[in-house]
Amino acid sequence: MNALELISLSKSFGAQKALDNICLTVPTGSRTVIVGPSGSGKTTLLRMIAGFEFPDAGSLTLNGQVLVDNSHAVPAYQRQIGYVPQDGALFPHMTVAANIGFGLALTGAARNERIAQLMDSVALDANMAGRWPHELSGGQQQRVALARALAQQPRLMLLDEPFSALDTGLRSAMRKMVARLLEGAGVTTILVTHDQGEALSFADQLAVMRAGRLVQSGHPMDLYRYPDDEQTAHFLGEAVVMPARIESGVAHCDLGPVPVNSNGFIGDAQIMLRPEQLQVSDAVIGTQGCHAVVTERDFAGNTCTLTVELCSATQQRSGRSLLVRSSGMHAPSAGSAVQLSVLGAAHVLDMP
């Protein structure tokens, strides 16, 4: 069952087309992440779902209820949608408890008990209830904002880059905590982010936007392995893209013959590999295979990203450089001669 259905949503600000015919379904209880470069329309789409913006055309349905179409629009406060903005937007003149309890209809002991339950659910100590927002860390402020949104028992939770201001370690911990909390509560969630790693790890469904259009959506692993075009391939991670001649399920390219998912296609095309699909080993002169020279070595602890320049059959450098992911412990040094092999199949981009 789908909790949210977006049908042909379009929105313009003057001559600028912010959203162009957006169609997307979000399954009940799932986590959907919307990604895209700045100006792609992802925040406008999130604000439209929340009820802060209204489409020029199209409709939006939540749990079978039409929230907006060409004839009417349900106001934001009646949609039962939780919204956590990038900065948390806590009320500076209210304590933590007052922020969390804002909008609760409960009073007295029942209200205090509900606030305590919400603080516990987002791993906030009870002794923080009387603190002011400026006395909290960035991560604590985001937890308060999340608890405040959960207090309304929303049908849908919207997260607008809520982890972007946090440092790397805290960001990862917060993301995992929020994912567990929302999954446990059975709350359907949409996250907007520009961080590809965050999107891939958080999402059940990934939606990629570009220039106001939804260019591809599906399971994160499918989009990472089988992007529709080169722009999407590079946006979701480092990619090795090169021309090839496809015949009988094999791409003939500078790496030699490489198996591809061509579905019977024959002809010239662009193929894509992820750097981790390229394996390096010590070069053995005179052997068959693809030879290269390491030109750059970017060490990052347990992993190392190598830039290698391919060599021709006569061991002359070809000028084509590729990225290769290697173990940090055993990565060859710059200037080393190596041999390349391909793990798995390449993906054919823009196949007719």
Residue pairs with C-beta under 8 A, 6 or more apart in sequence:
1 27
1 28
2 25
2 26
2 27
2 28
3 26
3 27
3 28
3 29
3 30
3 62
3 63
3 155
3 156
3 188
4 24
4 25
4 26
4 49
4 60
4 61
4 62
4 156
4 188
4 190
5 24
5 25
5 26
5 60
5 61
6 22
6 23
6 24
6 25
6 45
6 49
6 58
6 59
6 60
7 23
7 58
7 59
7 60
7 61
8 21
8 22
8 23
8 57
8 58
8 59
9 19
9 21
9 22
9 23
9 45
9 48
9 55
9 57
9 58
9 59
9 60
10 17
10 19
10 20
10 21
10 22
10 55
10 56
10 57
10 58
11 17
11 18
11 19
11 41
11 44
11 48
11 53
11 54
11 55
11 56
12 18
12 56
17 212
18 41
18 44
18 212
19 41
19 44
19 45
19 48
19 55
19 212
20 41
20 211
20 212
20 213
21 58
21 213
22 41
22 45
22 58
22 213
22 214
23 214
24 32
24 207
24 214
24 217
26 32
26 188
26 190
26 205
27 188
27 204
27 205
28 63
28 188
29 183
29 186
29 187
29 188
30 188
30 189
30 204
30 205
31 179
31 182
31 183
31 189
31 190
31 191
31 202
31 203
31 204
31 205
32 189
32 190
32 191
32 203
32 204
32 205
32 206
32 207
33 190
33 191
33 192
33 193
33 198
33 199
33 202
33 203
33 205
33 206
33 207
33 220
34 42
34 45
34 46
34 190
34 191
34 192
34 193
34 207
34 209
35 42
35 192
35 193
35 194
35 196
35 199
35 206
35 207
35 208
35 209
35 235
35 236
36 42
36 194
36 208
36 209
36 210
36 235
37 194
37 210
37 235
38 194
39 211
40 209
40 210
40 211
40 212
41 209
41 211
41 212
41 213
42 192
42 209
43 160
43 192
44 53
45 192
45 209
46 158
46 160
46 190
46 192
47 53
48 54
48 55
48 60
48 68
49 60
49 81
49 156
49 158
49 190
50 76
50 79
50 81
50 83
50 158
51 67
51 68
51 73
51 74
51 75
51 76
51 77
51 79
51 81
52 76
54 68
54 73
55 68
57 70
58 69
59 66
59 68
59 69
59 70
60 66
60 67
60 68
60 69
61 67
62 79
62 81
62 155
62 156
63 155
65 74
66 72
66 74
67 73
67 74
67 79
68 74
79 155
79 156
80 152
80 153
80 154
80 155
80 156
81 154
81 155
81 156
81 157
81 158
82 149
82 150
82 152
82 154
82 156
82 157
82 158
82 187
83 149
83 157
83 158
83 160
84 142
84 145
84 146
84 149
84 157
84 158
84 159
84 160
84 162
85 145
85 160
85 162
86 160
86 161
86 162
86 164
86 165
87 165
88 133
88 141
88 142
88 144
88 145
88 162
89 145
90 99
90 133
90 141
90 144
90 145
90 148
91 98
91 99
91 102
91 133
92 132
92 133
92 134
94 102
94 132
94 133
95 129
95 130
95 131
95 132
96 119
96 124
96 128
96 129
96 130
96 131
96 132
96 133
96 136
96 144
97 112
97 115
97 119
97 129
97 130
99 133
99 144
99 145
99 148
100 115
100 118
100 119
100 144
100 147
100 148
100 151
101 111
101 114
101 115
101 151
102 148
102 151
103 148
103 151
103 152
104 111
104 114
104 115
104 151
106 114
114 151
115 129
115 151
116 126
116 129
118 147
118 148
118 150
118 151
119 125
119 126
119 128
119 129
119 147
120 126
121 147
121 150
121 181
121 185
122 143
122 144
122 146
122 147
122 150
122 177
122 181
123 143
123 177
124 140
124 143
124 144
124 147
128 136
128 140
133 141
133 144
136 144
138 165
138 166
138 170
139 166
139 170
139 173
139 174
142 162
142 163
142 166
142 174
143 174
145 162
146 162
146 178
146 181
149 157
150 157
150 181
150 185
150 187
154 187
155 187
155 188
156 187
156 188
156 189
156 190
157 182
157 187
157 188
157 189
157 190
158 189
158 190
158 192
159 178
159 189
159 190
159 191
159 192
160 192
161 192
161 193
161 194
162 174
162 178
162 191
163 171
163 174
163 175
163 193
163 195
163 198
164 171
164 193
164 194
164 195
166 174
171 198
175 198
175 201
175 202
179 202
182 189
191 198
191 199
191 202
191 203
193 199
193 202
196 235
196 236
196 237
199 206
199 220
200 206
200 220
200 224
200 236
200 237
203 220
204 219
204 220
205 217
205 218
205 219
205 220
206 217
206 218
206 219
206 220
206 223
207 214
207 216
207 217
208 214
208 215
208 216
208 217
208 223
208 232
208 235
208 236
209 215
210 231
210 232
215 228
215 229
215 231
215 232
216 223
216 227
216 228
216 232
217 223
223 232
223 236
224 236
224 237
224 274
225 274
225 347
226 261
226 347
227 233
227 236
227 272
227 347
227 349
228 349
228 350
229 349
229 350
230 239
230 241
230 270
230 272
230 349
230 350
233 239
233 241
233 272
233 349
234 241
237 274
238 274
238 275
238 305
238 323
239 272
239 273
239 274
239 275
240 272
240 273
240 274
240 275
240 277
240 278
240 322
240 323
241 270
241 271
241 272
241 349
242 253
242 254
242 255
242 270
242 271
242 320
242 322
243 253
243 268
243 269
243 270
243 271
244 251
244 252
244 253
244 258
244 260
244 268
244 269
244 270
244 271
244 346
245 251
245 252
245 253
245 267
245 268
246 252
246 260
246 262
246 265
246 266
246 267
246 268
246 269
246 271
246 348
247 266
248 266
249 259
249 260
249 262
249 264
250 257
250 258
250 259
250 260
251 257
251 258
251 259
251 260
251 262
251 269
251 271
251 346
251 348
253 271
254 290
254 310
254 318
254 320
255 278
255 290
255 310
255 340
255 342
256 289
256 290
258 271
258 273
258 342
258 345
258 346
259 344
259 345
259 346
260 271
260 345
260 346
260 347
260 348
261 345
261 346
261 347
261 348
262 269
262 348
262 351
263 351
265 348
265 351
265 352
267 352
269 348
269 349
269 350
269 351
270 348
270 349
270 350
271 346
271 347
271 348
271 349
272 346
272 347
272 348
272 349
273 342
273 346
273 347
274 325
275 305
275 322
275 323
275 324
275 325
276 325
276 343
277 342
277 343
277 344
277 346
278 322
278 323
278 324
278 325
278 340
278 341
278 342
278 343
279 324
279 340
279 341
279 342
279 343
280 292
280 294
280 306
280 308
280 324
280 326
280 331
280 332
280 338
280 339
280 340
281 338
281 339
281 341
282 332
282 336
282 337
282 338
282 339
283 291
283 292
283 337
283 338
283 339
284 339
285 315
287 339
289 339
289 340
289 341
290 310
290 339
290 340
290 341
291 310
291 311
291 315
291 337
291 338
291 339
291 340
292 308
292 309
292 310
292 311
292 322
292 337
292 338
292 339
292 340
293 308
293 309
293 311
293 317
293 335
293 336
293 337
293 338
294 306
294 307
294 308
294 332
294 333
294 334
294 335
294 336
294 338
295 307
295 308
295 309
295 321
295 334
296 306
296 307
296 334
297 304
297 306
297 307
297 331
297 332
297 333
297 334
298 304
298 305
298 306
298 307
299 328
299 331
300 328
301 328
302 327
302 328
302 329
303 325
303 326
303 327
303 328
304 325
304 326
304 327
304 328
304 331
305 323
305 324
305 325
305 326
306 323
306 324
306 325
306 326
306 331
306 332
307 321
307 322
307 323
307 324
308 321
308 322
308 324
308 338
308 340
309 317
309 318
309 319
309 320
309 321
310 317
310 318
310 320
310 321
310 322
310 340
311 317
311 318
312 318
322 340
324 340
326 332
332 338
